[in-house]
Amino acid sequence: MDFPIDIVFTWVDGNDPDWQMTERKFRNQSNGDSGINRFRDYGLLKNAIERVLKFAPWVHRVFLITANQAPKWARENSKIVTVDHRDFIDSQYLPTFNSNAIEMNIWRIPTLSEHFILFNDDFFLTQSVTKEDFFTNEGLPVLDGSMHIVQPLGDFSRIIFNNMVIVNELYPKSKFLRGSFFKHFNFRYGLKGNIRSTLASPYKVWTGFFEDHLAYPHLKSWFKKLYEDHPLIFDQTSSHRFRCAGDFSHWLLKNLYIASGNFEPRHLHFGQEVTLLRESDLTKIKPLMLKHKMIVLNDNILESEANRVIPLLQKIMEEY
């Protein structure tokens, strides 16, 4: 595998007073999602990036995307490229507090490699990973392609629904399932994954794909082609300063790779999401670190417990 692979982190310092003041100003003008846990900073960005440099030394460059908040330690590391929102998002859409808007524009960064992997600051490698964990030798993304049925549960599911409308327009199930059947039914997905595909298979359209909240490999050229053919998808999402039901997300691209058959199946044990609600949930972390190559910390920590839980979380991540 001789092509370069970059890793991209998106990050915001939600504890920055200047950022908080700007966010409050625009929040009052918006009906979008601005929940506090969406911007809460664990103080673990450095830990997450250090894990990439340790467990994925083959990475070409690490891009850190911020709203002019790049920490000094990142600016001083030659392997890290710090990028401000102003460098790749049209000024008419700034400032933005919408992760979908940011992620749907990352492909515009001129120096970003064709093959890149999108991380968030709550994604942590726990063991050594190889290029083949993310891309095939031919450059195809490695993904969970098991089928799923989108459930109507709030605005977030509407974003997934928006994505699937485009997927069905571009790669109809009736034309593409047959050619990649054994990528949607595969031993790597385990029993549950294949049951999901079985339940979704009778529908004439794609009803969704399993959305495992993990780092996704991407192809820059696919973003560019989608923008050329469907610019409204990008412009509409970029125009929303906060995440809302009218957005599209980078999962759209992930689902396009899958629906078209341009991917290879990923093993279900590659990574695992951990939902953190209270202190007792911290006990889940270490066992999962031993079992999976990546964990994702889903922040649902109660405000009443945050001051106690976050320092304990930091200690766990620093020790292992």
ZIWOUR-V421527 format. One record per run of one state. SS is the DSSP state (helix for helix, strand for strand, loop for the rest). FROM is the first residue (numbers start at 1). TO is the last residue. Records with the same first field share a line. If there is no record, write none. Layout:
SS->FROM-TO / FROM-TO
This chain:
loop->1-4 / 11-16 / 28-32 / 34-35 / 39-44 / 56-61 / 67-71 / 76-79 / 88-90 / 94-98 / 104-105 / 109-114 / 121-122 / 126-130 / 134-134 / 136-140 / 144-146 / 148-154 / 171-172 / 177-177 / 185-186 / 202-208 / 210-215 / 230-230 / 239-242 / 244-250 / 261-262 / 266-270 / 277-278 / 292-293 / 300-302 / 320-320
strand->5-10 / 33-33 / 62-66 / 80-84 / 115-120 / 123-125 / 135-135 / 141-143 / 147-147 / 209-209 / 216-219 / 243-243 / 263-265 / 271-276 / 294-299
helix->17-27 / 36-38 / 45-55 / 72-75 / 85-87 / 91-93 / 99-103 / 106-108 / 131-133 / 155-170 / 173-176 / 178-184 / 187-201 / 220-229 / 231-238 / 251-260 / 279-291 / 303-319
